[in-house]
Amino acid sequence: MEPTTLVQLDDDELYFLLGEEVLKGEQNFNFLSRKQIIEKAKVWFRLNLPLFQNKVCQNAAIREAYEKQDTGNIVAGIIDLIAGALTGIAPATVAYLLYRQGIKLLCKTQWGIKA
């Protein structure tokens, strides 16, 4: 899916896309409801958040883009960083979910940002 299309989706739609990618190899995938797929995607996302947080918050280019409020370069930087860490999952979907949850919140400790 194109990044411009992903921007238009709400969080549940993004989680559904992520869930389809994460679960596509599971035997009972076709029997899961939309709600179950979204919930499983949320669990996967939470479990992998520390990996993404390390990659994103230690990257100087993403920090610079954040300081300039350059959404395009923030998302593009996240996509580039996590693409190698994901297999069979579209990094753009994860990048938009990370961005929407808030880079400031995600990186506040590493970047010394006060809430």
Biotite code that builds the C-alpha atoms (Angstrom):
import biotite.structure as struc

atoms = struc.array([
    struc.Atom([0.000, 0.000, 0.000], chain_id="A", res_id=1, res_name="MET", atom_name="CA", element="C"),
    struc.Atom([1.259, 3.486, -0.840], chain_id="A", res_id=2, res_name="GLU", atom_name="CA", element="C"),
    struc.Atom([2.367, 5.709, 2.060], chain_id="A", res_id=3, res_name="PRO", atom_name="CA", element="C"),
    struc.Atom([-0.099, 8.399, 0.957], chain_id="A", res_id=4, res_name="THR", atom_name="CA", element="C"),
    struc.Atom([-2.901, 5.871, 1.385], chain_id="A", res_id=5, res_name="THR", atom_name="CA", element="C"),
    struc.Atom([-1.623, 4.788, 4.807], chain_id="A", res_id=6, res_name="LEU", atom_name="CA", element="C"),
    struc.Atom([-1.819, 8.377, 6.062], chain_id="A", res_id=7, res_name="VAL", atom_name="CA", element="C"),
    struc.Atom([-5.558, 8.352, 5.411], chain_id="A", res_id=8, res_name="GLN", atom_name="CA", element="C"),
    struc.Atom([-6.216, 5.201, 7.452], chain_id="A", res_id=9, res_name="LEU", atom_name="CA", element="C"),
    struc.Atom([-7.179, 5.273, 11.107], chain_id="A", res_id=10, res_name="ASP", atom_name="CA", element="C"),
    struc.Atom([-5.204, 3.316, 13.687], chain_id="A", res_id=11, res_name="ASP", atom_name="CA", element="C"),
    struc.Atom([-7.514, 0.285, 13.642], chain_id="A", res_id=12, res_name="ASP", atom_name="CA", element="C"),
    struc.Atom([-7.195, 0.043, 9.871], chain_id="A", res_id=13, res_name="GLU", atom_name="CA", element="C"),
    struc.Atom([-3.407, 0.207, 10.180], chain_id="A", res_id=14, res_name="LEU", atom_name="CA", element="C"),
    struc.Atom([-3.449, -2.453, 12.891], chain_id="A", res_id=15, res_name="TYR", atom_name="CA", element="C"),
    struc.Atom([-5.683, -4.616, 10.699], chain_id="A", res_id=16, res_name="PHE", atom_name="CA", element="C"),
    struc.Atom([-3.175, -4.368, 7.826], chain_id="A", res_id=17, res_name="LEU", atom_name="CA", element="C"),
    struc.Atom([-0.351, -5.160, 10.221], chain_id="A", res_id=18, res_name="LEU", atom_name="CA", element="C"),
    struc.Atom([-2.311, -8.085, 11.653], chain_id="A", res_id=19, res_name="GLY", atom_name="CA", element="C"),
    struc.Atom([-2.893, -9.533, 8.202], chain_id="A", res_id=20, res_name="GLU", atom_name="CA", element="C"),
    struc.Atom([0.851, -9.408, 7.551], chain_id="A", res_id=21, res_name="GLU", atom_name="CA", element="C"),
    struc.Atom([1.852, -10.783, 10.950], chain_id="A", res_id=22, res_name="VAL", atom_name="CA", element="C"),
    struc.Atom([-0.718, -13.589, 10.939], chain_id="A", res_id=23, res_name="LEU", atom_name="CA", element="C"),
    struc.Atom([-0.797, -14.597, 7.277], chain_id="A", res_id=24, res_name="LYS", atom_name="CA", element="C"),
    struc.Atom([1.197, -17.760, 7.914], chain_id="A", res_id=25, res_name="GLY", atom_name="CA", element="C"),
    struc.Atom([-0.926, -18.954, 10.824], chain_id="A", res_id=26, res_name="GLU", atom_name="CA", element="C"),
    struc.Atom([-3.148, -21.937, 10.213], chain_id="A", res_id=27, res_name="GLN", atom_name="CA", element="C"),
    struc.Atom([-6.333, -20.421, 11.701], chain_id="A", res_id=28, res_name="ASN", atom_name="CA", element="C"),
    struc.Atom([-5.875, -16.945, 10.233], chain_id="A", res_id=29, res_name="PHE", atom_name="CA", element="C"),
    struc.Atom([-8.944, -17.208, 7.993], chain_id="A", res_id=30, res_name="ASN", atom_name="CA", element="C"),
    struc.Atom([-11.166, -17.915, 11.002], chain_id="A", res_id=31, res_name="PHE", atom_name="CA", element="C"),
    struc.Atom([-10.206, -14.799, 12.946], chain_id="A", res_id=32, res_name="LEU", atom_name="CA", element="C"),
    struc.Atom([-12.534, -11.832, 13.121], chain_id="A", res_id=33, res_name="SER", atom_name="CA", element="C"),
    struc.Atom([-11.391, -8.332, 12.200], chain_id="A", res_id=34, res_name="ARG", atom_name="CA", element="C"),
    struc.Atom([-11.366, -7.435, 15.910], chain_id="A", res_id=35, res_name="LYS", atom_name="CA", element="C"),
    struc.Atom([-9.196, -10.467, 16.754], chain_id="A", res_id=36, res_name="GLN", atom_name="CA", element="C"),
    struc.Atom([-6.729, -9.585, 13.989], chain_id="A", res_id=37, res_name="ILE", atom_name="CA", element="C"),
    struc.Atom([-6.473, -6.007, 15.277], chain_id="A", res_id=38, res_name="ILE", atom_name="CA", element="C"),
    struc.Atom([-5.925, -7.191, 18.855], chain_id="A", res_id=39, res_name="GLU", atom_name="CA", element="C"),
    struc.Atom([-3.218, -9.654, 17.808], chain_id="A", res_id=40, res_name="LYS", atom_name="CA", element="C"),
    struc.Atom([-1.504, -6.895, 15.812], chain_id="A", res_id=41, res_name="ALA", atom_name="CA", element="C"),
    struc.Atom([-1.564, -4.619, 18.846], chain_id="A", res_id=42, res_name="LYS", atom_name="CA", element="C"),
    struc.Atom([0.068, -7.314, 20.950], chain_id="A", res_id=43, res_name="VAL", atom_name="CA", element="C"),
    struc.Atom([2.743, -7.861, 18.283], chain_id="A", res_id=44, res_name="TRP", atom_name="CA", element="C"),
    struc.Atom([3.354, -4.113, 18.090], chain_id="A", res_id=45, res_name="PHE", atom_name="CA", element="C"),
    struc.Atom([3.730, -3.768, 21.887], chain_id="A", res_id=46, res_name="ARG", atom_name="CA", element="C"),
    struc.Atom([6.122, -6.723, 22.026], chain_id="A", res_id=47, res_name="LEU", atom_name="CA", element="C"),
    struc.Atom([8.295, -5.247, 19.271], chain_id="A", res_id=48, res_name="ASN", atom_name="CA", element="C"),
    struc.Atom([8.137, -1.638, 20.472], chain_id="A", res_id=49, res_name="LEU", atom_name="CA", element="C"),
    struc.Atom([11.459, -1.789, 22.403], chain_id="A", res_id=50, res_name="PRO", atom_name="CA", element="C"),
    struc.Atom([13.274, -2.892, 19.218], chain_id="A", res_id=51, res_name="LEU", atom_name="CA", element="C"),
    struc.Atom([11.744, -0.041, 17.227], chain_id="A", res_id=52, res_name="PHE", atom_name="CA", element="C"),
    struc.Atom([12.333, 2.441, 20.031], chain_id="A", res_id=53, res_name="GLN", atom_name="CA", element="C"),
    struc.Atom([16.050, 1.614, 20.138], chain_id="A", res_id=54, res_name="ASN", atom_name="CA", element="C"),
    struc.Atom([16.449, 2.000, 16.402], chain_id="A", res_id=55, res_name="LYS", atom_name="CA", element="C"),
    struc.Atom([14.395, 5.183, 16.081], chain_id="A", res_id=56, res_name="VAL", atom_name="CA", element="C"),
    struc.Atom([15.555, 7.067, 19.149], chain_id="A", res_id=57, res_name="CYS", atom_name="CA", element="C"),
    struc.Atom([19.255, 6.445, 18.540], chain_id="A", res_id=58, res_name="GLN", atom_name="CA", element="C"),
    struc.Atom([19.110, 7.851, 15.014], chain_id="A", res_id=59, res_name="ASN", atom_name="CA", element="C"),
    struc.Atom([20.414, 11.404, 14.595], chain_id="A", res_id=60, res_name="ALA", atom_name="CA", element="C"),
    struc.Atom([18.579, 11.996, 11.302], chain_id="A", res_id=61, res_name="ALA", atom_name="CA", element="C"),
    struc.Atom([15.208, 11.193, 12.867], chain_id="A", res_id=62, res_name="ILE", atom_name="CA", element="C"),
    struc.Atom([15.980, 13.450, 15.819], chain_id="A", res_id=63, res_name="ARG", atom_name="CA", element="C"),
    struc.Atom([16.887, 16.273, 13.440], chain_id="A", res_id=64, res_name="GLU", atom_name="CA", element="C"),
    struc.Atom([13.696, 15.717, 11.424], chain_id="A", res_id=65, res_name="ALA", atom_name="CA", element="C"),
    struc.Atom([11.695, 15.742, 14.675], chain_id="A", res_id=66, res_name="TYR", atom_name="CA", element="C"),
    struc.Atom([13.257, 19.039, 15.735], chain_id="A", res_id=67, res_name="GLU", atom_name="CA", element="C"),
    struc.Atom([12.378, 20.528, 12.321], chain_id="A", res_id=68, res_name="LYS", atom_name="CA", element="C"),
    struc.Atom([8.873, 19.023, 12.540], chain_id="A", res_id=69, res_name="GLN", atom_name="CA", element="C"),
    struc.Atom([9.516, 17.324, 9.195], chain_id="A", res_id=70, res_name="ASP", atom_name="CA", element="C"),
    struc.Atom([6.903, 14.567, 9.179], chain_id="A", res_id=71, res_name="THR", atom_name="CA", element="C"),
    struc.Atom([7.926, 13.172, 5.800], chain_id="A", res_id=72, res_name="GLY", atom_name="CA", element="C"),
    struc.Atom([11.544, 12.653, 6.795], chain_id="A", res_id=73, res_name="ASN", atom_name="CA", element="C"),
    struc.Atom([10.570, 11.275, 10.198], chain_id="A", res_id=74, res_name="ILE", atom_name="CA", element="C"),
    struc.Atom([8.389, 8.582, 8.624], chain_id="A", res_id=75, res_name="VAL", atom_name="CA", element="C"),
    struc.Atom([10.872, 7.907, 5.806], chain_id="A", res_id=76, res_name="ALA", atom_name="CA", element="C"),
    struc.Atom([13.678, 7.571, 8.346], chain_id="A", res_id=77, res_name="GLY", atom_name="CA", element="C"),
    struc.Atom([11.664, 5.154, 10.452], chain_id="A", res_id=78, res_name="ILE", atom_name="CA", element="C"),
    struc.Atom([10.835, 3.075, 7.382], chain_id="A", res_id=79, res_name="ILE", atom_name="CA", element="C"),
    struc.Atom([14.522, 2.874, 6.427], chain_id="A", res_id=80, res_name="ASP", atom_name="CA", element="C"),
    struc.Atom([15.569, 1.923, 9.954], chain_id="A", res_id=81, res_name="LEU", atom_name="CA", element="C"),
    struc.Atom([13.054, -0.802, 10.614], chain_id="A", res_id=82, res_name="ILE", atom_name="CA", element="C"),
    struc.Atom([12.905, -2.298, 7.121], chain_id="A", res_id=83, res_name="ALA", atom_name="CA", element="C"),
    struc.Atom([15.841, -4.566, 7.868], chain_id="A", res_id=84, res_name="GLY", atom_name="CA", element="C"),
    struc.Atom([14.368, -5.663, 11.194], chain_id="A", res_id=85, res_name="ALA", atom_name="CA", element="C"),
    struc.Atom([11.079, -6.851, 9.698], chain_id="A", res_id=86, res_name="LEU", atom_name="CA", element="C"),
    struc.Atom([10.498, -9.860, 7.511], chain_id="A", res_id=87, res_name="THR", atom_name="CA", element="C"),
    struc.Atom([7.240, -10.170, 5.622], chain_id="A", res_id=88, res_name="GLY", atom_name="CA", element="C"),
    struc.Atom([5.798, -7.014, 7.151], chain_id="A", res_id=89, res_name="ILE", atom_name="CA", element="C"),
    struc.Atom([5.464, -3.654, 5.428], chain_id="A", res_id=90, res_name="ALA", atom_name="CA", element="C"),
    struc.Atom([7.682, -1.239, 7.356], chain_id="A", res_id=91, res_name="PRO", atom_name="CA", element="C"),
    struc.Atom([5.546, 1.739, 6.285], chain_id="A", res_id=92, res_name="ALA", atom_name="CA", element="C"),
    struc.Atom([2.575, 0.436, 8.291], chain_id="A", res_id=93, res_name="THR", atom_name="CA", element="C"),
    struc.Atom([4.703, 0.105, 11.419], chain_id="A", res_id=94, res_name="VAL", atom_name="CA", element="C"),
    struc.Atom([6.331, 3.497, 10.770], chain_id="A", res_id=95, res_name="ALA", atom_name="CA", element="C"),
    struc.Atom([2.987, 5.292, 10.635], chain_id="A", res_id=96, res_name="TYR", atom_name="CA", element="C"),
    struc.Atom([1.829, 3.580, 13.817], chain_id="A", res_id=97, res_name="LEU", atom_name="CA", element="C"),
    struc.Atom([5.036, 4.629, 15.575], chain_id="A", res_id=98, res_name="LEU", atom_name="CA", element="C"),
    struc.Atom([4.689, 8.182, 14.275], chain_id="A", res_id=99, res_name="TYR", atom_name="CA", element="C"),
    struc.Atom([1.056, 8.444, 15.342], chain_id="A", res_id=100, res_name="ARG", atom_name="CA", element="C"),
    struc.Atom([1.855, 7.223, 18.835], chain_id="A", res_id=101, res_name="GLN", atom_name="CA", element="C"),
    struc.Atom([4.258, 10.104, 19.074], chain_id="A", res_id=102, res_name="GLY", atom_name="CA", element="C"),
    struc.Atom([7.979, 10.310, 18.483], chain_id="A", res_id=103, res_name="ILE", atom_name="CA", element="C"),
    struc.Atom([8.235, 12.718, 21.417], chain_id="A", res_id=104, res_name="LYS", atom_name="CA", element="C"),
    struc.Atom([6.669, 10.158, 23.728], chain_id="A", res_id=105, res_name="LEU", atom_name="CA", element="C"),
    struc.Atom([8.642, 7.276, 22.204], chain_id="A", res_id=106, res_name="LEU", atom_name="CA", element="C"),
    struc.Atom([12.013, 9.014, 22.543], chain_id="A", res_id=107, res_name="CYS", atom_name="CA", element="C"),
    struc.Atom([11.518, 11.366, 25.495], chain_id="A", res_id=108, res_name="LYS", atom_name="CA", element="C"),
    struc.Atom([13.886, 9.463, 27.785], chain_id="A", res_id=109, res_name="THR", atom_name="CA", element="C"),
    struc.Atom([16.674, 9.010, 25.228], chain_id="A", res_id=110, res_name="GLN", atom_name="CA", element="C"),
    struc.Atom([16.378, 12.586, 23.993], chain_id="A", res_id=111, res_name="TRP", atom_name="CA", element="C"),
    struc.Atom([15.877, 14.164, 27.425], chain_id="A", res_id=112, res_name="GLY", atom_name="CA", element="C"),
    struc.Atom([12.532, 15.697, 26.495], chain_id="A", res_id=113, res_name="ILE", atom_name="CA", element="C"),
    struc.Atom([10.382, 16.897, 29.366], chain_id="A", res_id=114, res_name="LYS", atom_name="CA", element="C"),
    struc.Atom([6.721, 15.931, 29.165], chain_id="A", res_id=115, res_name="ALA", atom_name="CA", element="C"),
])
